């Protein structure tokens, strides 16, 4: 089955994705957390969007990993929007948005950073607290788990490794803080209620950035693996190895994850600004 045609008009086949996931040894993980951007080429016009996305989801699920999680963040409350677990769309990629409509998955009630889980331990998304990126969050549960891989499906880890903000939260960096956001949530049964969640936001005038040293170190210590496919790559991060890089980096330099040095004064003031600017 042809899924995409790359820039050189080469066919990107279903089996190419199977081979890529196999080379990355994804099947050896117990937990797989996924970010995606399907930039592998032009989608096959003979297939519907649903057929392509459904095929890719089934390929990931067929790896046999016990717990597969897709990020489906909406940042609803910070944007003064209600959150509906069934209908609130995510901008975390077409594949990730597709997962929220699949009956095999369970989506968390988090109105800021929801996730969809497929597999054995559904408490990864059902038994979570009110910190979207902190205590008893899905990320906290992954921190406490062994054999965790982060999978980046056609997107480079440096652009969307949201777990890094959890690392910042654990280290209590001075330039972020947990702020309460309140709004309405509609659960899977259709019940609507008001609730409050905490979001780990940046202080005013703090500039987020991408440090090229992170990727350099990731290659050096084996934290990152990659396989080319079509016009892009599929990458994986080993949780423990990449965490070590971030922890050491932040402890050695508080500006490690920033695009500019910290301002002289840190102001805890949040301004509503439509995703994706508000979070990353």
C-alpha positions in Angstrom: 0.0 0.0 0.0 1.3 3.4 -1.0 0.7 6.1 1.7 2.8 9.0 0.5 4.9 10.2 -2.5 8.1 12.0 -1.5 9.7 15.0 -3.1 11.6 12.8 -5.6 8.3 11.0 -6.5 9.4 7.8 -4.6 6.6 5.8 -3.2 6.5 5.6 0.6 4.9 2.3 1.4 3.1 0.9 4.4 5.9 -1.6 4.8 8.4 1.2 4.9 6.8 2.3 8.2 6.7 -1.2 9.5 10.5 -1.6 8.7 11.3 1.8 10.3 9.5 1.0 13.6 11.2 -2.4 13.6 14.7 -0.8 13.1 14.0 1.6 16.0 13.1 -1.5 18.2 9.9 0.2 19.3 8.5 -3.2 20.1 10.9 -3.5 23.0 9.4 -0.6 24.8 6.8 -0.9 27.5 5.6 2.7 27.2 5.5 4.6 23.9 4.6 8.3 23.9 4.0 9.9 20.5 4.2 13.3 18.9 3.6 13.5 15.1 3.6 15.6 12.0 3.0 13.6 8.9 5.6 15.3 6.7 6.7 12.2 4.8 5.5 13.4 1.4 2.3 14.1 -0.5 -0.5 11.8 0.7 -1.7 9.2 -1.8 -4.7 10.8 -3.6 -6.2 7.3 -4.1 -6.7 6.9 -0.4 -8.9 8.9 1.9 -7.5 10.8 4.8 -9.2 8.3 7.1 -7.6 5.4 5.4 -4.1 6.8 5.7 -4.5 7.9 9.3 -6.2 4.6 10.2 -3.4 2.6 8.6 -0.7 4.5 10.5 -2.5 4.2 13.8 -2.9 0.4 13.2 0.8 0.2 12.4 1.8 1.8 15.7 -0.7 -0.4 17.6 0.6 -3.5 15.9 4.0 -3.0 17.5 2.6 -4.8 20.6 3.8 -2.1 23.0 1.8 -2.5 26.3 1.0 1.2 26.6 0.8 3.7 23.7 0.0 7.3 24.4 -0.7 10.1 21.9 -0.5 13.8 22.9 -3.8 15.5 22.2 -3.3 18.8 23.9 -5.9 21.5 23.5 -4.8 24.2 26.0 -8.5 24.9 26.3 -8.7 26.6 29.7 -5.7 28.9 29.2 -7.5 30.0 26.0 -10.8 30.7 27.8 -12.4 27.7 26.1 -14.4 24.8 27.4 -13.1 21.3 27.0 -15.1 18.3 25.6 -13.2 15.0 25.8 -15.0 13.8 22.7 -15.1 16.8 20.4 -12.2 19.2 21.4 -9.7 19.0 18.6 -5.9 19.0 19.1 -3.4 20.8 16.9 -0.7 18.2 17.8 -0.9 16.7 14.3 -3.5 14.9 12.2 -2.6 11.5 13.4 -2.9 12.5 17.1 -6.2 14.2 16.4 -7.5 11.1 14.7 -6.8 9.0 17.8 -9.3 10.9 19.9 -12.1 9.5 17.7 -10.9 5.8 17.9 -13.0 3.7 20.2 -10.0 1.6 21.3 -8.4 4.6 23.0 -9.2 6.5 26.2 -8.7 10.2 26.4 -7.8 12.0 29.6 -10.1 14.7 31.0 -7.2 17.2 31.3 -8.5 20.4 29.6 -5.0 21.7 28.9 -2.7 18.7 28.1 -4.9 15.7 27.4 -3.5 12.4 26.1 -5.1 9.4 24.4 -4.0 6.0 25.7 -4.2 2.6 24.0 -3.2 -0.6 25.8 -3.1 -2.1 29.3 -2.7 0.5 32.0 -5.4 3.0 31.4 -4.7 4.7 34.7 -2.0 6.6 32.8 -4.8 8.9 31.6 -7.7 8.1 34.0 -6.1 8.3 37.4 -4.4 11.6 37.1 -4.4 14.8 39.2 -5.0 18.5 38.4 -1.4 19.4 37.4 -1.2 19.1 33.6 2.6 19.0 33.7 3.4 18.0 37.3 2.4 15.9 40.3 0.3 12.8 39.3 0.1 13.8 35.6 0.6 11.4 32.8 4.2 12.6 32.6 4.7 12.0 36.3 3.5 8.4 35.8 6.0 8.0 32.9 8.8 9.4 35.0 8.1 6.6 37.5 8.0 3.9 34.8 10.8 1.9 33.1 11.4 1.2 29.5 9.8 4.4 28.1 10.4 5.6 24.6 9.2 8.9 23.1 8.4 8.5 19.4 8.5 11.5 17.0 6.6 10.6 13.8 7.9 12.9 11.1 8.8 15.7 13.5 12.2 16.5 15.1 12.3 16.1 18.9 13.8 19.5 19.3 10.5 21.1 18.2 8.0 19.3 20.4 9.6 17.4 23.3 6.9 18.5 25.9 8.2 16.1 28.5 11.1 18.6 28.9 8.7 21.0 30.6 7.9 18.3 33.1 11.6 18.0 33.8 11.7 21.8 34.4 8.8 21.4 36.8 10.5 18.7 38.7 13.6 20.9 39.0 11.5 23.9 40.1 13.0 26.3 37.5 12.5 29.9 38.6 11.1 31.1 35.2 8.0 28.9 35.2 5.2 28.6 37.7 1.9 26.7 38.1 -1.1 28.8 37.5 -4.7 27.9 38.0 -7.1 27.9 35.1 -10.8 27.3 35.6 -13.4 26.3 33.0 -16.0 23.7 32.0 -15.4 20.1 31.1 -17.7 17.7 29.3 -16.8 14.1 29.9 -17.4 11.0 27.7 -20.9 10.5 29.3 -21.9 14.0 28.3 -21.8 15.4 31.9 -20.6 19.0 32.0 -19.0 20.5 35.2 -16.6 23.2 36.3 -13.1 22.4 37.4 -9.7 23.9 37.9 -6.3 22.7 36.6 -2.8 23.9 37.0 -0.6 24.7 34.0 3.2 25.2 34.2 3.5 28.5 32.3 6.4 30.8 31.6 7.0 34.0 33.4 6.4 37.2 31.5 9.2 38.2 29.1 10.9 34.7 29.4 11.8 33.5 25.9 11.6 29.9 25.0 14.3 28.4 22.8 15.9 25.3 21.2 19.4 24.6 22.4 21.4 22.7 19.6 23.6 21.2 22.4 20.6 19.0 23.4 20.6 17.2 20.1 24.4 17.0 20.0 24.4 15.4 23.4 21.5 13.1 22.5 23.5 11.6 19.6 26.6 11.3 21.8 25.0 9.3 24.6 22.6 7.3 22.4 19.5 9.0 23.7 18.2 9.5 20.1 17.7 7.1 17.3 16.4 7.8 13.8 15.3 6.2 10.6 14.8 8.1 7.4 11.4 7.6 5.6 10.1 9.6 2.7 10.9 13.3 3.1 11.5 13.1 6.8 12.5 10.8 9.7 11.0 8.8 12.6 12.9 9.5 15.8 12.9 8.0 19.3 14.2 9.4 22.6 15.1 7.0 25.4 13.5 8.6 28.5 16.3 8.0 31.0 19.1 9.0 28.7 17.4 12.2 27.5 16.3 13.1 31.0 19.9 12.9 32.1 20.9 15.4 29.5 18.2 17.9 30.4 18.8 17.6 34.2 22.6 18.2 33.9 22.1 21.0 31.4 19.6 22.9 33.5 21.6 22.4 36.7 24.7 23.7 35.0 23.0 26.6 33.2 19.6 28.0 34.1 19.3 29.4 30.5 19.8 25.9 29.0 16.3 25.7 27.6 15.8 29.4 26.9 16.1 31.5 23.7 17.5 34.5 25.7 19.1 35.0 29.1 16.6 35.4 32.0 15.4 38.9 32.5 16.5 40.7 35.6 13.1 40.4 37.2 10.7 37.5 36.8 7.0 38.5 36.7 4.3 35.9 37.2 1.9 37.3 34.7 0.0 35.2 32.1 -1.5 36.6 29.0 -4.0 34.6 26.9 -2.4 33.8 23.6 -3.7 31.1 21.3 -1.8 27.8 21.0 0.9 27.0 20.3 2.7 30.1 21.7 1.3 29.7 25.2 3.0 26.5 26.1 6.3 25.8 24.4 
